[in-house]
C-alpha cells in the first residue's frame, strides 16, 4: 500500500480532503482516513491505516469510532487475522443528511432553547447586560425558523433521494 510519505500525490489528496472536512467541523485526521479508505483497493484495518498515515493505534481507534458515528465509514467485517475491516461510505448524501440531522439541527435547537431563556430574563437583567429583548426575540425566531427549514429540507431531500438513483456517491 502506498503511504503519504512515498506517494506525494496521495499526500496532497489526503491533505485536501482533510481541509475540506475540517471546514465542515470534522478533525483533520477524519479527512485523511476517509480519503485513504475511499481510495484503497480493499477494506483496511487499523494496522493498515497506522502504517499508511504514520499515526498511533489510539488515534486510529478514536477516529474510526467517530467516523462510524457519523456514518462516514462502515465496518465491513473481519480480516483473516481477525481484525476489523473498514471502508469509506462513499454516499456523500447519506453522510451529509446524518450530520445535519444528528449534529447541526440539535445545535440549532439548543441555541433556540438558550435564546428562549435570554428572552425570558427580566428587563432589568437585560438592561444591565446591555441586551435588547426585541433582538433576542427576533434571533430566537430566526434560529427556530432555520432549524425548521433545515428539517423540512432534509425530509424533502430524503424523499427525492429515495425516488432517484444516487449521484452524490464518489
JODATA-V723884 format. One record per run of one state. SS is the DSSP state (@ for helix, = for strand, . for the rest). FROM is the first residue (numbers start at 1). LEN is the number of residues. If there is no record, write none. Layout:
ss->SS from->FROM len->LEN
ss->SS from->FROM len->LEN
This chain:
ss->. from->1 len->7
ss->@ from->8 len->16
ss->. from->24 len->4
ss->@ from->28 len->12
ss->. from->40 len->4
ss->= from->44 len->1
ss->. from->45 len->1
ss->@ from->46 len->8
ss->. from->54 len->3
ss->@ from->57 len->13
ss->. from->70 len->3
ss->= from->73 len->6
ss->. from->79 len->5
ss->= from->84 len->5
ss->. from->89 len->2
ss->= from->91 len->1
ss->@ from->92 len->28
ss->. from->120 len->3
ss->@ from->123 len->6
ss->. from->129 len->4
ss->@ from->133 len->31
ss->. from->164 len->5
ss->= from->169 len->1
ss->. from->170 len->1
